[in-house]
Amino acid sequence: MRILLLGGTGEARTLAARLVDAGHDVVSSLAGRVSRPALPVGSVRTGGFGGVDGLVGHLRDGGVGAVVDATHPFAEQITANAAEACAVTGLPLLRLQRPGWERHRLAERFHWVDDVESARPAAEGLGVRPFVTTGRQQLETFAAWTDRYVLVRVVDPPEWSVPHTWEVLRARGPYTYAAELALMEDRRVDVVLTKDSGGALTEAKLEAATALGVPVVVVRRPPLPGGLGVVEAPDAALAWVRSLR
């Protein structure tokens, strides 16, 4: 049985390796939005499917027997497309998603908002030197911040000309507590904006900000499609695949 594994997350790469080691035929699908992504073992395809209809065609023509959606927690569209396409084709689907920060020991101190658009006014009420770590794709939400210093950290550069008052750092995690503490102190950051991506790669900023007394605005994860089975660890996903036989 061929497994279509959606996503370029660390969890997806771990699962791909374990599935290949177990003798499964795995095809990992990457969106192609990040330059020089870390590639999983096994077969890899890059790029979209062309919406639900394109994904349905791929599932039927590619001999896929099951789908594991291990995309980023905020890859809302592909998760919705996968749920609909698997419902049409009758293929089993599992969502592999790392635990979020709603269970973090500091969660009650964070300022939770429902979307990136809501993060902007929330941050404006808390500070004037923001550190934006919400990703590249929605940076233009903060384009009106031309009157202040803004620290932005992204993997790939923005696709538009950011205001001259901004500093753009290109970096890829993991980030250490000491480095995050030093960065925020040096840039005199007074509010941090992030998404509830979860995971250990970027968690240090939460600890560092709290230690400095810097408020953290966290964008909640989008809701998952109803009825979708969810696991939080690659081993649990591997066990699910084995149970399909």
C-alpha positions in Angstrom: 0.0 0.0 0.0 1.3 3.4 -1.0 1.1 6.1 1.7 0.8 9.8 0.7 2.5 11.8 3.4 1.6 15.5 3.2 4.0 18.1 4.8 7.6 19.2 5.3 7.5 19.4 9.1 10.0 17.6 11.3 7.2 15.2 12.3 6.6 14.4 8.7 10.3 13.6 8.1 10.5 11.4 11.2 7.4 9.5 10.1 8.7 9.1 6.5 11.9 7.6 7.8 10.1 5.2 10.1 7.6 4.2 7.4 10.5 3.5 4.9 12.4 1.5 7.5 9.2 -0.6 8.1 9.1 -1.3 4.4 6.2 0.9 3.3 5.9 2.7 0.0 5.9 6.4 1.0 5.6 9.5 -1.2 6.2 12.8 0.7 4.5 15.8 -0.8 6.0 19.3 0.0 4.3 22.6 -0.8 7.4 24.1 -2.2 7.0 27.4 -0.4 10.4 27.2 1.5 13.7 27.3 -0.3 16.1 24.5 0.4 13.8 22.5 2.6 15.1 19.6 4.6 14.1 16.6 2.5 12.6 13.4 3.9 13.8 9.9 2.9 11.9 8.1 0.2 10.1 9.5 -2.8 9.4 13.3 -2.8 7.0 15.4 -4.9 6.9 19.2 -4.7 4.1 21.6 -5.5 0.4 21.7 -5.1 -2.2 19.3 -6.5 -4.6 21.8 -8.0 -7.3 21.9 -5.3 -9.6 19.2 -4.2 -10.2 17.9 -7.7 -6.5 17.6 -8.4 -5.9 15.8 -5.2 -8.7 13.4 -5.9 -7.2 12.6 -9.3 -3.8 12.1 -7.8 -5.1 9.7 -5.1 -6.9 7.7 -7.7 -4.2 7.7 -10.4 -1.3 7.3 -8.0 -2.3 4.1 -6.4 -2.5 5.7 -3.0 -4.0 3.5 -0.2 -3.9 6.0 2.7 -3.1 9.6 3.5 -1.3 11.1 6.5 -1.5 14.9 6.7 1.5 16.1 8.7 1.5 19.6 7.4 2.1 22.7 9.5 -0.6 23.4 12.1 -1.5 26.5 10.1 -1.6 24.9 6.7 -5.4 25.1 6.9 -6.2 24.8 3.1 -4.3 21.6 2.4 -5.8 20.0 5.5 -9.3 20.9 4.4 -8.5 19.7 0.9 -7.2 16.4 2.1 -10.2 15.8 4.3 -12.6 16.5 1.3 -10.5 14.4 -1.2 -10.3 11.4 1.2 -14.1 11.6 1.8 -14.6 11.5 -2.0 -12.3 8.6 -2.6 -13.0 6.7 0.6 -9.4 6.6 1.5 -8.3 6.5 5.2 -6.9 9.8 6.5 -5.0 10.7 9.6 -3.8 14.0 10.9 -0.3 14.1 12.5 0.0 17.3 14.4 2.5 18.3 17.1 1.1 19.4 20.5 0.3 23.1 20.7 1.2 25.6 23.3 -2.2 25.8 24.8 -0.8 23.2 27.3 2.4 25.1 27.8 3.1 25.9 31.5 3.1 29.6 30.6 -0.1 29.5 28.4 -2.2 31.5 30.9 0.2 34.4 30.6 0.0 34.6 26.8 -2.4 37.0 25.0 -4.4 34.6 22.8 -6.0 35.8 19.5 -7.9 34.1 16.8 -5.9 35.2 13.7 -3.0 37.2 12.6 -5.2 40.2 11.8 -6.2 40.3 15.5 -2.6 40.0 16.6 -1.8 43.5 15.3 -4.1 45.5 17.5 -3.4 43.2 20.4 0.3 43.9 20.1 -0.3 47.7 19.7 -1.9 47.7 23.1 1.1 46.0 24.7 4.3 47.5 23.2 6.0 49.6 20.6 9.0 47.5 19.6 7.5 44.2 18.3 9.3 41.0 17.5 7.2 39.3 14.7 7.6 35.6 14.3 4.3 34.7 12.6 5.9 33.7 9.3 6.5 35.4 5.9 3.2 34.9 4.2 1.1 37.3 6.3 3.7 39.9 7.1 1.8 42.5 5.1 -0.8 42.5 7.9 1.7 44.6 9.8 2.7 46.9 6.9 1.2 49.9 8.7 3.9 49.7 11.2 6.1 52.3 9.5 6.4 54.5 12.6 8.3 52.0 14.8 11.2 49.6 14.9 10.0 46.0 14.0 12.1 42.9 14.3 11.0 40.2 11.9 12.4 36.7 11.8 11.7 34.5 8.7 13.3 31.6 6.9 12.9 33.1 3.4 12.9 36.9 2.7 9.6 38.8 2.3 8.3 39.1 -1.2 7.6 42.8 -0.8 9.6 45.8 0.3 9.2 46.1 4.1 9.3 49.5 5.8 12.8 51.0 6.4 12.2 50.9 10.1 12.1 47.1 10.1 14.9 44.7 10.7 14.5 41.3 8.9 16.5 38.4 10.3 16.7 35.3 8.2 17.2 32.2 10.3 15.9 28.7 10.8 15.4 27.0 14.2 16.1 25.6 16.6 16.8 28.6 18.8 18.3 28.5 22.2 17.0 30.2 25.3 20.3 32.2 25.7 20.3 33.4 22.1 16.6 34.4 22.3 17.2 36.3 25.6 20.2 38.1 24.1 18.3 39.0 20.9 15.3 40.5 22.7 17.5 42.4 25.2 19.7 43.8 22.4 16.8 44.9 20.3 14.8 46.1 23.3 11.8 44.1 22.2 8.7 44.8 24.3 6.1 42.5 22.7 6.4 39.2 20.8 4.0 37.9 18.2 3.9 34.3 17.2 1.6 31.5 16.1 0.7 28.4 18.1 3.0 26.3 16.0 4.0 24.1 18.9 7.2 22.1 19.0 10.6 22.6 20.6 12.3 24.4 17.7 10.9 27.8 18.6 9.7 27.4 22.1 12.7 29.2 23.7 11.3 32.6 22.7 8.3 32.0 25.0 10.6 31.3 27.9 12.9 34.2 27.1 10.1 36.7 26.7 8.5 35.7 30.0 11.8 36.0 31.8 12.2 39.5 30.5 8.6 40.5 31.3 7.8 40.9 27.6 4.1 40.0 26.7 3.5 37.3 24.1 0.7 37.4 21.6 -0.2 34.0 20.3 -2.4 33.2 17.3 -4.6 30.2 18.0 -4.6 27.3 15.6 -7.4 27.1 13.0 -10.0 24.4 13.7 -9.6 21.0 12.1 -12.2 19.5 9.9 -14.8 17.5 11.8 -14.4 13.8 12.2 -10.7 13.9 11.4 -8.6 11.4 13.4 -5.6 13.1 15.1 -2.4 11.9 16.7 0.5 13.9 18.1 3.5 11.7 17.6 5.1 9.9 14.6 5.0 6.5 16.4 1.3 6.8 16.8 0.9 7.5 13.1 3.1 4.5 12.3 0.9 2.3 14.4 -2.2 3.7 12.6 -0.7 2.7 9.2 0.1 -0.7 10.5 -3.5 -1.1 11.6 -4.7 -0.6 8.1 -3.4 -3.9 6.9 
